[in-house]
Amino acid sequence: MAKPYNLTNGHGAHGCGGDGEWEENTSFHQETRAPLSPSAEGINTESAIAHHFAEIMRLLGLDLSDPSLRDTPRRVAKMYLRELFIGLDPARAPEVRLFPNTYAYRQMVVEKEIRVRSICEHHFVPIIGVAHVAYIPQAHVVGLSKLNRIVDYFSRRPQVQERLTQQIADFLEEKLQTPDVAVVIDAKHYCVSLRGIQDEASRTLTYAFRGAFASGETQDLFLRMVGL
C-alpha cells in the first residue's frame, strides 16, 4: 500500500514500496500496466495520427497551407510513434542479459541520475527529471547500461510518475531475479509549471523500496549515496 514518506533532506515523496516479499516468477501487477485500449493495436499509424492532429490544428484556427505548418501533423505523428511513445511497443522492451555473479558481490549496485524524459498522460506535456536505481545481486548481475534502458523504455509513453516508479521496480525485480531493488524518481512536471498553478520551482519525488531496501540501514545508505 502506498504511504507518505519523508526523505532525509525533508522532501516529501509518495511511496510505491513493497513489503519485501518476492517470488521467482513475479510478473507485473495489473495496476502498473499502461492503460491501453484493446483496439489500439494496429490502428495508430502515422497517417491516422497525422490526420487527427491536422484536425486539431484546423480547430485552433491554424492555416495548414502555410509552409511552416504544412508538414507539422506528419512530424508530430512521427515523433509520437518513433520517439516519445516507443515504450508503448512491447517489442521495444529492453533485452536484459544477466551474467553469473562469480565474484559473489552482495552489496548494492547503484546507478544514479539516469535521465527521465516522459509525457504526462493528463495533459500531454513533458515530465523531465532523473531516476536513481539500485539492486542487490544474488546469483546474477546485469550490464549497467540496461538499467538506463529500462528507465528510458518505461518513460517513453504517456505516464504518471507513481506508475512509472512501480513499473521500473517491478521490471527490475523480475528480470534481475532479486527481491532487493530501489527506485527513486525526481522530476519536474510541465503540467504544473506551464499551466494551472504555473509553479516553476516545484518537483515531484516518488519511490519504490523493495526487499532489503524497504527499511533500515540499507535504505538509509542508498538515500545518502544518491544525495537525498
trRosetta pair geometry for C-beta under 8 A, 3 or more apart (Angstrom, degrees):
i j d omega theta_ij theta_ji phi_ij phi_ji
2 14 6.3 4 -175 172 122 88
2 15 5.0 157 -159 81 64 77
2 16 6.0 -11 -105 -91 97 48
2 162 7.4 -6 -109 -155 149 125
3 15 4.5 -9 56 46 62 143
3 17 7.7 -51 36 43 96 100
4 12 6.9 -35 -163 -160 99 100
4 13 7.8 133 -164 75 54 49
4 14 7.1 -44 -109 -112 52 51
4 15 6.7 -125 -64 -5 4 105
5 12 7.6 129 76 -162 49 55
5 13 5.0 -35 75 71 97 95
5 14 7.5 132 26 -130 92 7
5 15 4.7 100 -19 -62 120 105
5 17 7.9 75 -53 -2 151 125
5 207 6.5 -69 69 44 149 129
6 10 6.8 -20 -173 -138 103 30
6 11 7.4 153 -158 78 59 41
6 12 6.2 -38 -104 -103 68 57
6 13 7.5 155 -103 21 20 82
7 10 7.0 -35 76 38 77 20
7 11 4.6 1 43 59 121 91
7 12 7.7 -151 10 -82 86 9
7 13 5.7 71 -35 -12 102 122
7 205 6.8 -42 -23 127 137 159
7 223 6.4 -178 -153 -151 93 131
7 228 4.7 -68 -174 167 134 108
8 220 7.4 84 -59 -138 139 78
8 223 5.6 121 4 133 118 138
8 224 7.5 -6 46 -71 157 72
8 228 6.2 112 39 130 90 65
9 228 5.7 -114 5 -169 114 49
11 205 5.4 65 144 10 129 151
11 228 7.0 -73 36 -153 127 98
12 205 7.2 158 94 53 45 109
13 184 7.6 -45 -140 -140 153 97
13 205 4.0 -66 -102 107 97 104
13 206 6.0 158 -170 -102 93 23
13 207 5.3 45 149 -6 141 106
14 162 5.9 -53 107 -99 136 104
14 204 7.9 -12 8 -176 111 97
14 205 7.6 157 16 95 67 59
14 206 5.0 -26 62 -113 90 83
14 207 7.6 167 78 24 45 69
15 206 7.9 176 -83 -159 12 68
15 207 6.1 -29 -118 68 54 92
15 208 7.9 113 -174 -95 57 44
15 209 7.8 -50 -148 19 95 97
16 162 6.0 159 -75 -164 123 74
16 165 4.7 140 30 105 155 120
16 166 4.6 -125 179 -69 134 90
16 169 6.9 167 115 15 114 147
16 183 7.8 -36 74 73 121 108
16 206 6.0 39 -11 171 117 104
16 207 6.3 -177 32 91 83 41
16 208 4.1 -46 91 -82 100 87
17 207 6.4 -2 -52 115 98 92
17 208 5.4 156 -87 -154 52 44
17 209 3.9 -9 -118 47 125 76
17 210 6.5 -166 -156 -62 73 53
17 213 7.8 -135 -135 107 117 94
17 214 5.8 135 171 -124 127 78
18 21 6.9 -116 157 42 116 70
18 169 7.8 178 -14 145 110 137
18 208 7.3 34 -13 -171 82 89
18 209 7.5 -143 34 90 62 50
18 210 4.6 30 40 -112 114 84
18 211 7.7 25 77 -27 113 53
18 214 6.7 -85 80 -93 61 120
19 214 6.6 71 -148 -135 24 157
20 179 6.5 69 -171 151 55 127
20 210 6.6 146 -97 -178 42 55
20 211 4.8 102 -137 -110 72 31
20 212 7.4 95 -127 -44 109 32
20 214 4.9 -88 -58 -6 98 148
21 179 7.5 -119 134 -145 15 137
22 26 6.3 -47 -159 -54 75 135
22 173 6.5 -136 -129 -171 118 117
22 178 7.8 -11 166 150 165 31
22 179 3.1 -141 -10 -100 157 113
22 210 7.2 85 -70 169 116 116
22 211 6.2 -6 -27 -76 134 106
23 26 5.5 141 68 -59 74 77
24 177 6.9 15 -141 -141 78 89
26 170 7.3 -150 146 -161 116 75
26 173 5.6 -45 94 121 157 109
26 174 4.8 -133 87 -90 98 84
27 174 6.6 70 -100 -106 34 140
28 32 5.6 -123 -176 77 98 110
28 33 6.0 106 128 -69 131 85
28 167 7.1 15 -136 -130 122 71
28 170 4.9 83 -115 146 72 144
28 171 7.3 7 -83 -67 105 68
28 174 7.5 -62 -53 -26 66 149
29 32 4.9 76 67 8 89 106
29 33 7.8 -143 95 -23 50 80
29 166 7.3 -55 47 160 119 126
29 170 6.5 -128 9 -105 83 143
30 33 5.9 -42 -161 6 42 116
31 163 8.0 -130 141 -115 73 98
32 163 5.7 159 -141 -154 64 81
32 166 4.5 -124 -114 113 127 118
32 167 5.0 171 168 -75 110 71
32 170 5.7 143 96 -13 160 151
33 36 7.8 -75 147 9 102 94
33 167 7.9 116 -93 -103 28 109
34 87 7.9 150 -64 124 147 95
34 88 6.4 -142 126 -117 168 75
34 157 5.7 -56 -113 146 141 152
34 158 7.8 108 -152 66 109 78
34 163 7.9 117 -91 149 53 140
35 121 8.0 104 42 -180 112 160
36 40 5.1 -99 -175 27 94 148
36 88 7.0 129 -93 -156 122 103
37 40 4.4 120 63 -39 86 96
38 41 7.9 -47 176 13 41 98
39 43 6.5 3 152 10 83 141
40 43 6.7 -122 -163 47 28 99
40 44 6.0 3 -174 -24 78 121
43 48 6.3 -42 164 53 69 176
44 48 6.5 -126 -139 74 29 126
44 49 6.2 43 -169 -53 74 109
44 81 7.1 169 133 -94 101 111
45 48 4.8 92 55 8 81 102
45 49 7.0 -155 89 -2 40 87
46 49 6.0 -61 -146 41 30 106
46 50 5.9 31 157 -21 67 111
46 74 7.0 46 165 -148 109 69
46 77 4.3 113 -156 139 69 124
46 78 6.0 33 -133 -73 125 62
46 81 5.8 -101 -79 20 83 151
47 50 5.7 -54 -143 38 29 113
47 51 6.3 35 155 -25 63 104
47 77 7.4 111 -49 168 15 166
48 51 5.7 -51 -150 30 30 114
48 52 6.6 19 157 -10 64 106
49 52 6.1 -61 -149 42 32 104
49 53 6.0 28 156 -18 68 110
49 73 7.9 173 119 178 67 85
49 76 7.2 -136 139 107 108 90
49 77 3.9 143 89 -119 112 100
49 80 6.0 -131 175 57 160 146
49 81 7.0 -178 16 -37 155 113
50 53 5.8 -58 -142 40 28 109
50 54 6.3 35 156 -25 63 105
50 73 4.0 98 -164 141 74 99
50 74 4.8 23 -121 -84 138 51
50 76 7.1 143 -105 63 66 88
50 77 4.1 -65 -57 -22 80 145
51 54 5.9 -57 -155 30 27 112
51 55 6.9 27 149 -19 61 102
51 73 7.2 101 -50 169 16 141
52 55 5.5 -47 -154 30 39 114
52 56 6.8 43 148 -20 65 98
53 56 5.4 -46 -153 31 41 115
53 57 6.5 42 149 -19 67 102
53 72 7.6 -129 131 121 120 85
53 73 4.4 160 86 -132 106 85
53 76 5.1 -167 -175 80 168 141
53 77 6.5 -150 10 -53 138 88
54 57 5.6 -53 -151 36 35 113
54 58 6.4 37 150 -21 66 103
54 64 6.1 42 -154 -105 98 153
54 73 4.0 -25 -59 -73 85 154
55 58 5.6 -51 -147 35 34 112
55 59 6.4 36 153 -19 65 104
56 59 5.7 -56 -151 36 31 111
56 60 6.6 28 151 -17 64 107
57 60 5.7 -58 -153 37 33 111
57 62 4.4 -63 176 57 89 129
57 64 6.1 100 108 -72 130 104
57 69 6.9 160 -179 -177 145 121
57 72 6.8 116 -86 89 156 129
57 73 6.7 -113 1 -65 136 98
58 61 7.7 61 178 -63 34 15
58 62 6.7 -92 -83 57 29 76
58 64 6.6 -41 -74 -20 87 120
62 66 7.7 -89 173 23 84 126
62 69 5.8 -164 163 -154 117 158
63 66 4.7 90 95 -24 100 104
63 69 6.5 123 83 53 58 146
64 69 5.5 -115 -120 118 45 111
64 70 6.0 100 173 -109 68 49
64 72 7.7 -121 -126 39 85 105
64 73 7.6 5 -132 -15 126 116
65 69 8.0 25 49 71 24 105
65 70 6.7 24 -149 -89 20 99
66 69 4.4 54 70 24 104 105
66 70 6.5 -155 80 -41 46 79
67 70 5.7 -30 -135 -3 29 120
68 72 7.9 32 135 -47 58 111
69 72 5.0 -38 -159 -5 56 127
71 74 5.1 -54 -168 46 73 114
71 75 5.7 77 133 -28 87 102
72 75 5.5 -57 -142 38 33 112
72 76 6.1 33 160 -21 69 104
73 76 5.8 -55 -146 35 29 110
73 77 6.4 29 156 -18 64 107
74 77 5.8 -55 -148 37 31 111
74 78 6.3 31 155 -18 65 108
75 78 5.8 -57 -149 38 30 112
75 79 6.2 32 153 -21 65 107
76 79 5.6 -55 -148 36 31 113
76 80 6.3 33 155 -21 65 104
77 80 5.8 -52 -148 33 30 112
77 81 6.3 7 163 -2 65 112
78 81 6.4 -68 -142 47 25 96
78 82 5.5 -18 178 19 67 122
78 83 7.8 47 133 1 66 102
79 82 6.9 -69 -116 53 15 85
79 83 5.1 -44 -160 43 57 121
79 84 5.7 40 149 -8 82 109
80 83 7.5 9 -24 53 5 77
80 84 5.5 -44 -121 53 40 112
80 85 5.1 5 -180 15 68 122
81 85 6.5 -31 -95 65 29 104
81 86 7.6 75 165 -78 37 68
82 86 6.7 19 -172 -70 22 108
83 86 6.6 -45 -151 -23 6 108
83 156 7.6 -124 152 -150 44 121
84 119 5.9 46 179 -33 118 134
84 156 6.2 -180 171 -158 32 81
85 88 5.0 2 166 -1 92 118
85 119 7.5 -43 -74 26 85 138
85 156 6.2 171 -116 156 15 78
85 157 5.4 75 -142 -111 70 55
85 158 7.1 2 -110 -22 109 73
86 89 5.8 -47 -171 24 57 113
86 92 5.1 -140 159 175 96 176
86 153 7.8 -83 104 -133 90 62
86 156 5.0 -9 51 132 76 139
87 92 6.7 -113 -100 89 33 126
87 152 7.8 -159 -75 134 116 55
87 153 5.0 134 -116 174 97 51
87 154 5.8 138 -160 -110 139 15
87 155 6.6 167 -46 64 158 38
87 156 3.6 142 -19 75 108 79
87 157 3.9 -104 82 -31 109 100
88 156 7.9 -108 -12 116 67 79
88 157 4.8 130 -56 -114 79 113
89 92 4.4 70 84 1 103 109
90 93 5.6 -14 -168 -20 54 114
92 153 6.5 177 122 -133 93 102
93 153 5.9 88 -126 -173 49 151
94 146 5.8 141 157 -152 141 82
94 149 4.2 116 -97 123 139 119
94 150 5.4 -90 28 -74 144 64
94 153 5.5 -129 -22 -34 94 145
96 142 6.0 -31 -169 -134 97 130
96 146 5.4 103 -120 -172 76 143
96 150 7.5 30 -80 -71 115 115
96 175 4.2 63 59 174 162 132
96 176 7.3 -93 170 -65 144 63
97 142 7.3 133 79 -140 48 77
97 143 6.6 27 69 0 94 113
97 146 7.4 -161 36 -72 67 145
98 140 3.8 12 177 176 124 141
98 141 7.0 141 -159 69 76 29
98 142 5.6 -51 -106 -86 66 76
98 175 7.9 -178 -54 159 110 76
98 176 7.2 143 -98 -130 117 50
98 177 7.2 9 -98 15 162 118
99 140 6.3 136 65 -160 36 82
99 141 5.4 -30 64 65 93 82
99 142 7.2 157 15 -95 83 26
99 143 7.4 88 -13 -48 118 73
100 139 7.0 -48 -140 161 66 77
100 140 6.3 -59 -105 -106 29 69
101 104 6.4 101 137 -85 97 26
101 105 5.9 -119 -162 38 107 80
101 137 5.0 152 -96 147 142 132
101 138 7.0 -178 12 105 152 29
101 139 5.7 -173 24 172 110 24
101 140 5.6 -144 -27 -96 94 11
101 141 5.2 111 -89 -25 86 91
105 109 7.7 63 132 -58 132 105
105 137 5.6 50 87 51 92 132
105 141 6.8 33 56 -70 125 131
106 136 6.7 28 -177 -177 53 100
106 137 7.0 -110 -103 69 37 80
107 136 6.9 -100 156 -129 16 89
108 134 4.9 10 -177 -179 116 121
108 135 7.0 159 -148 84 72 21
108 136 5.2 -53 -92 -80 62 80
108 180 7.7 -118 -101 141 86 119
108 182 7.8 -2 -145 19 132 123
108 213 8.0 92 -106 -77 131 105
108 218 6.9 136 -49 -159 129 96
108 221 7.3 158 21 103 142 119
108 222 6.3 -109 169 -85 171 97
108 225 8.0 -172 95 17 133 163
109 134 6.3 165 81 -151 47 67
109 135 5.8 -13 53 61 96 71
109 136 7.4 158 9 -95 75 31
109 137 6.6 52 -12 -31 122 98
109 141 7.1 111 -43 -141 158 103
109 144 7.8 -134 169 -101 123 91
110 132 7.0 -6 -168 -176 98 92
110 133 7.4 156 -153 86 51 46
110 134 4.4 -18 -99 -97 72 103
110 222 6.7 171 -97 -135 124 80
110 225 5.3 -145 -58 127 179 141
110 226 6.8 -142 -172 -61 131 93
111 114 5.9 46 131 -54 104 114
111 132 7.5 175 91 -155 52 48
111 133 5.0 -7 60 63 96 95
111 134 7.3 178 22 -78 61 52
111 144 5.9 152 -89 -163 125 95
111 147 4.5 133 33 102 158 150
111 148 6.9 -119 161 -53 145 76
112 130 7.7 36 168 159 64 124
112 132 4.6 3 -124 -122 73 93
112 133 7.8 -167 -80 29 39 56
112 225 7.1 -152 -58 131 137 88
112 226 4.8 -178 -120 -117 123 87
112 227 7.8 102 -170 8 146 98
113 130 4.6 -34 -139 -160 52 140
113 131 8.0 117 -145 60 8 40
113 132 6.9 21 -35 -82 42 80
113 226 8.0 171 -36 -149 72 89
114 130 6.2 128 58 -165 43 73
114 131 4.5 -35 64 63 104 90
114 132 7.3 165 13 -80 90 28
114 133 6.3 6 0 1 141 110
114 147 6.7 -120 -85 127 149 94
114 148 5.2 -163 -140 -111 114 72
114 151 4.8 101 129 42 138 166
114 152 8.0 -115 165 -44 110 80
115 130 6.5 -43 -99 -108 31 68
115 131 8.0 -22 67 18 14 86
115 148 7.6 38 35 -152 81 101
115 151 7.7 140 72 111 49 128
115 152 7.4 31 84 -85 89 95
116 127 6.9 -48 134 121 108 93
116 128 6.9 150 92 -159 77 31
116 129 4.6 -11 61 70 120 72
116 130 5.9 -172 6 -95 99 13
116 131 5.2 103 -56 -28 115 95
116 151 6.4 -88 -90 165 81 113
116 155 5.2 -166 -154 -111 72 144
116 164 7.8 90 -152 154 127 147
116 185 6.1 70 -63 -146 165 106
116 187 5.7 -74 90 -91 137 118
117 126 7.0 -41 -159 -152 73 107
117 127 7.6 145 -161 81 28 64
117 128 6.0 10 -110 -111 65 73
117 152 7.6 15 41 -131 89 78
117 155 5.9 95 63 142 47 133
117 156 7.4 26 89 -82 85 76
118 126 7.3 123 78 -161 43 59
118 127 4.2 -18 71 61 94 110
118 128 7.9 -169 33 -70 63 39
118 155 4.1 -114 -70 -169 99 80
118 156 7.0 -121 -108 -71 68 28
118 157 7.3 -20 -146 54 96 48
118 159 4.6 -37 175 36 136 133
118 161 7.9 151 68 -87 148 69
118 164 6.5 -61 -85 -96 168 152
118 187 7.7 -13 36 -148 110 156
119 124 5.8 5 174 -145 115 52
119 125 7.1 156 -153 76 73 14
119 126 6.3 -52 -103 -104 59 42
119 127 6.7 -153 -74 11 8 88
119 157 7.4 -120 44 120 99 22
119 158 5.3 -56 92 -102 103 55
119 159 6.6 112 64 20 54 82
120 123 5.2 11 98 46 122 81
120 124 6.6 -108 75 -45 74 14
120 125 5.5 -3 35 57 115 67
120 126 7.3 37 -6 96 89 8
120 127 5.5 119 -55 -44 78 102
120 158 7.4 -2 119 -156 21 75
120 159 7.1 -69 -108 69 30 63
120 160 7.4 53 -144 -95 67 56
120 189 6.1 80 -74 -155 131 98
120 190 7.1 -147 -4 55 127 78
120 191 4.6 -94 87 -25 173 129
121 124 7.4 29 -135 -69 26 61
121 158 3.5 93 -98 161 89 103
121 159 5.8 158 -28 29 102 14
121 160 6.1 -68 29 -43 111 76
122 160 7.5 63 -26 -86 100 96
122 191 6.1 63 77 -133 109 165
123 191 4.2 139 34 -111 137 114
123 195 6.6 -159 -155 38 159 148
124 158 6.9 -43 -96 -112 74 110
125 189 8.0 90 93 175 102 66
125 190 4.1 -117 140 93 116 111
125 191 5.2 152 54 -63 118 72
125 194 6.0 -137 -169 44 161 141
125 195 7.5 164 -6 0 158 117
126 190 4.7 59 59 3 75 135
127 155 7.8 -136 82 -156 109 96
127 159 6.6 -88 29 74 146 110
127 161 6.5 -171 -161 -71 150 97
127 187 5.1 29 175 162 93 139
127 188 7.3 168 -156 81 51 47
127 189 5.4 -11 -110 -106 84 68
127 190 7.2 -131 -72 9 40 83
128 187 6.3 157 81 -157 28 88
128 188 5.3 -17 66 58 83 96
128 190 7.4 54 3 -35 99 104
129 185 6.2 91 100 176 133 82
129 186 5.1 -161 -177 99 124 51
129 187 2.7 -118 -9 -100 145 65
129 188 5.8 155 -69 8 93 63
129 203 7.0 122 -108 -157 125 110
129 204 7.9 -100 -59 60 159 77
130 185 7.4 -180 94 -148 40 56
130 186 5.6 -3 58 59 83 93
130 187 7.4 -178 24 -77 42 69
131 151 4.8 -165 49 -135 151 139
131 168 7.0 -127 -160 -151 151 175
131 183 6.4 -21 -168 -163 109 88
131 184 6.9 155 -157 82 57 49
131 185 4.9 -23 -101 -98 81 77
131 186 7.9 173 -86 21 34 65
132 182 7.7 -24 115 120 89 99
132 183 7.3 152 81 -155 56 39
132 184 4.5 -1 53 56 103 100
132 185 7.9 -163 22 -73 66 35
132 186 7.7 35 -7 -2 100 103
132 222 7.9 139 137 170 122 95
132 226 4.0 37 -143 -130 159 148
132 228 7.8 -145 27 -16 160 125
133 147 5.1 -178 87 -173 143 119
133 150 7.8 117 -128 75 167 120
133 151 6.6 -132 -40 -60 139 120
133 168 6.9 -105 -104 157 120 128
133 172 7.0 -173 -165 -85 117 153
133 181 7.7 -20 -167 -170 82 92
133 182 7.1 159 -155 87 38 64
133 183 5.5 2 -107 -106 75 74
134 181 7.0 161 89 -157 56 48
134 182 4.4 3 55 52 99 106
134 213 7.0 139 85 -89 115 141
134 222 5.3 -130 25 -131 162 120
134 225 7.9 88 -79 77 141 138
135 142 8.0 41 57 23 144 116
135 172 6.0 -152 -72 171 129 121
135 176 5.4 -20 -176 133 165 165
135 178 5.6 112 -178 75 111 138
135 180 6.1 117 -162 99 62 76
135 181 4.7 -14 -100 -103 89 75
135 182 7.4 -170 -72 20 46 69
136 178 6.1 -168 74 174 65 143
136 180 3.8 -18 36 101 109 140
136 211 7.4 -130 36 108 118 136
136 212 5.8 12 5 42 151 138
136 213 8.0 -179 -15 -40 110 95
136 218 7.7 -40 -53 -153 136 136
137 140 6.4 -132 -157 86 102 37
137 141 4.8 -28 -108 -83 145 78
137 176 7.6 -103 -110 175 64 110
137 178 6.4 -118 -131 -67 25 150
138 177 6.4 -102 50 115 120 89
138 178 4.9 171 -10 -96 104 96
139 177 6.8 -39 46 108 98 131
140 176 7.0 -159 87 -166 105 60
140 177 6.0 64 35 52 119 122
142 146 5.1 -87 159 58 116 138
142 147 7.1 123 101 -48 123 85
142 175 7.7 56 -89 125 147 103
142 176 5.8 -81 -26 -109 131 96
143 146 5.0 99 73 -12 83 105
144 147 5.9 -42 -171 18 51 112
144 148 7.6 45 141 -10 69 98
145 148 5.5 -48 -161 35 51 114
145 149 6.3 50 144 -21 74 105
146 149 5.3 -54 -145 39 38 113
146 150 6.2 45 154 -26 69 101
147 150 5.8 -49 -148 30 30 113
147 151 6.8 29 153 -14 61 104
147 172 7.8 37 -121 -105 83 115
148 151 5.9 -58 -154 37 32 109
148 152 6.2 28 153 -18 67 111
149 152 5.6 -55 -143 40 32 112
149 153 6.2 39 156 -27 66 104
150 153 5.8 -50 -146 29 28 113
150 154 6.8 12 163 -3 62 106
150 168 6.1 111 137 -139 105 84
150 171 5.7 178 -160 109 120 136
150 172 6.7 103 149 -69 163 84
150 175 7.9 -158 -102 47 136 150
151 154 6.6 -69 -152 44 27 97
151 155 6.1 26 154 -23 65 116
151 168 5.9 26 -99 -118 65 133
152 155 5.6 -62 -144 37 29 114
152 156 6.2 24 162 -23 67 110
153 156 6.3 -63 -150 30 24 105
154 157 7.2 -62 -171 24 38 112
154 159 7.6 89 152 -102 74 137
154 164 5.7 140 135 -146 109 76
154 167 4.6 168 -147 109 141 127
154 168 5.4 -146 47 -67 155 79
154 171 7.0 -154 -52 -5 133 147
155 159 6.7 -67 -144 -17 43 159
155 164 6.4 56 -94 -147 61 130
159 163 6.3 -150 -161 73 81 107
159 164 4.8 45 -175 -60 135 114
160 163 5.0 78 64 13 87 104
160 164 6.9 -160 87 -11 40 91
161 164 5.4 -54 -144 37 35 117
161 165 6.3 41 158 -24 67 102
161 185 5.8 -158 -166 98 104 137
161 187 5.9 -165 -109 46 133 134
161 189 7.5 -94 -33 -74 127 117
161 204 5.6 143 42 113 168 133
161 206 5.1 162 136 -4 104 140
162 165 6.0 -55 -156 30 28 112
162 166 6.8 18 153 -10 62 108
162 206 5.5 -160 -97 -129 53 150
163 166 5.8 -62 -151 41 35 107
163 167 6.0 37 155 -24 71 107
164 167 5.8 -54 -144 34 28 112
164 168 6.5 27 159 -17 63 105
164 185 6.5 39 102 -42 114 170
164 206 7.8 110 68 71 89 145
165 168 6.2 -59 -155 34 27 108
165 169 6.5 20 153 -13 63 111
165 183 5.4 164 -161 111 76 121
165 184 7.9 9 -132 -126 116 21
165 185 5.3 -127 -85 6 97 121
165 206 4.3 -125 -42 118 154 121
165 207 6.6 -141 -168 -125 142 3
165 208 5.1 159 152 -23 97 106
166 169 5.7 -59 -147 41 34 110
166 170 6.0 36 156 -22 69 107
166 208 5.7 141 -95 -82 51 140
167 170 5.8 -53 -143 36 29 112
167 171 6.3 27 158 -18 64 108
168 171 5.9 -59 -148 38 28 110
168 172 6.3 27 155 -18 64 109
168 183 4.9 133 95 -122 119 157
168 208 7.4 166 73 34 89 139
169 172 5.8 -56 -146 38 30 111
169 173 6.2 31 157 -22 65 108
169 181 5.5 154 -148 109 77 124
169 182 7.8 -12 -112 -140 106 12
169 183 4.7 -123 -65 7 92 129
169 208 3.7 -91 -48 110 156 149
169 210 6.0 143 -176 -22 118 127
170 173 5.8 -58 -148 35 27 112
170 174 6.4 18 158 -12 64 110
171 174 6.1 -61 -148 41 28 106
171 175 5.8 5 166 -2 68 117
172 175 6.4 -65 -130 47 22 95
172 176 5.3 -3 -179 4 65 122
172 181 4.5 136 108 -137 126 151
172 183 7.2 164 10 -54 145 115
173 176 6.9 -53 -114 47 12 94
173 178 6.9 -110 -138 78 53 55
173 179 6.4 33 -146 -124 103 38
173 181 5.2 -117 -70 9 78 139
173 210 6.0 -51 -87 116 126 169
174 177 7.7 5 166 -68 27 49
176 181 7.0 126 53 -79 137 119
178 181 6.6 125 94 -48 97 88
178 211 7.2 -70 150 -9 80 170
179 210 6.0 -131 168 145 66 106
179 211 3.7 132 122 -80 88 126
179 212 7.8 110 98 -9 90 75
180 210 6.6 -173 -128 100 23 83
180 211 3.7 -106 -85 96 58 141
180 212 4.3 7 -124 23 119 100
180 213 6.1 124 -165 -13 74 92
180 218 7.8 -68 -158 167 118 154
181 208 7.4 1 109 112 96 104
181 210 4.8 16 53 51 77 120
181 211 6.8 80 12 23 55 115
181 213 6.8 -85 88 17 23 140
182 207 7.5 -18 -168 -168 83 97
182 208 7.0 174 -149 90 40 63
182 209 5.3 10 -116 -113 88 66
182 210 7.0 -155 -71 28 51 72
182 213 4.0 -154 -68 -158 109 164
182 219 7.3 159 -105 -116 139 70
182 222 5.3 21 86 -177 170 162
183 207 6.7 162 89 -155 59 51
183 208 4.6 16 49 47 101 99
184 205 6.7 -8 -172 -165 95 96
184 206 7.3 169 -151 86 51 46
184 207 4.7 -11 -102 -104 76 89
184 223 7.8 101 -51 -107 156 73
184 226 6.4 146 52 108 138 162
184 228 6.7 -106 172 -24 167 160
185 204 7.9 3 110 106 93 86
185 205 7.0 166 85 -146 53 48
185 206 5.1 -1 53 54 99 91
185 207 7.7 -169 20 -77 65 44
186 203 5.9 27 -179 154 81 131
186 204 7.6 171 -149 84 41 45
186 205 5.1 -6 -101 -99 74 85
187 203 6.5 162 81 -164 25 89
187 204 5.6 -24 65 61 79 90
188 192 7.9 -126 -177 57 64 113
188 193 6.6 8 174 -21 103 138
188 202 7.9 133 -129 95 73 53
188 203 5.4 -56 -80 -109 66 83
188 204 7.8 149 -96 16 21 80
189 192 4.5 71 87 6 100 107
189 193 7.0 154 90 -4 53 89
189 204 5.9 34 -21 -2 115 127
190 193 5.3 -60 -130 51 48 100
190 194 4.8 24 174 -5 84 117
191 194 6.9 -43 -102 47 20 95
191 195 6.1 -38 -160 47 52 110
191 196 7.1 39 158 10 69 127
192 195 7.8 -62 -96 58 6 67
192 196 6.6 -58 -129 68 41 123
192 197 6.3 -16 -163 56 73 105
192 198 7.8 165 152 -91 49 14
192 199 5.5 -41 157 55 100 93
192 202 6.1 -78 139 72 145 117
193 198 6.3 47 -172 -154 34 46
193 199 6.2 -83 -95 79 60 45
193 200 4.5 80 -143 -103 108 58
193 202 7.8 -166 -70 49 88 82
194 198 6.9 -25 169 -114 5 77
195 198 6.8 -154 88 -71 3 77
199 202 4.7 27 127 6 125 113
205 228 7.9 132 -147 -130 148 135
209 213 4.2 -134 -159 122 86 97
209 214 4.9 144 125 -100 103 41
209 215 7.7 115 131 -42 140 45
209 219 5.8 22 -145 -111 144 116
210 213 6.0 34 52 53 43 107
210 214 6.4 8 -148 -61 13 93
211 214 6.4 169 67 -19 18 101
212 216 7.8 -75 -176 64 66 119
212 218 4.6 12 146 59 96 174
213 218 5.5 -107 -93 120 49 113
213 219 5.1 107 -169 -84 59 79
213 222 6.1 11 -131 -4 107 157
214 219 6.9 -89 80 -60 15 128
215 219 5.8 -53 -143 0 11 140
216 219 6.0 108 60 18 48 98
216 220 7.1 -93 132 -2 34 101
217 220 5.5 -58 -144 40 35 112
217 221 6.0 36 158 -22 69 106
218 221 5.9 -53 -146 35 28 110
218 222 6.5 29 154 -19 62 106
219 222 5.7 -56 -150 35 31 112
219 223 6.4 28 156 -17 66 106
220 223 5.9 -57 -149 37 30 109
220 224 6.4 28 154 -17 65 106
221 224 5.8 -56 -149 37 32 109
221 225 6.2 33 154 -23 66 107
222 225 5.7 -57 -148 34 30 112
222 226 6.6 8 161 -2 66 108
223 226 6.4 -66 -146 46 29 96
223 228 4.5 -87 -165 77 85 98
224 227 7.6 41 -175 -74 32 24
224 228 7.6 -102 -69 56 23 59
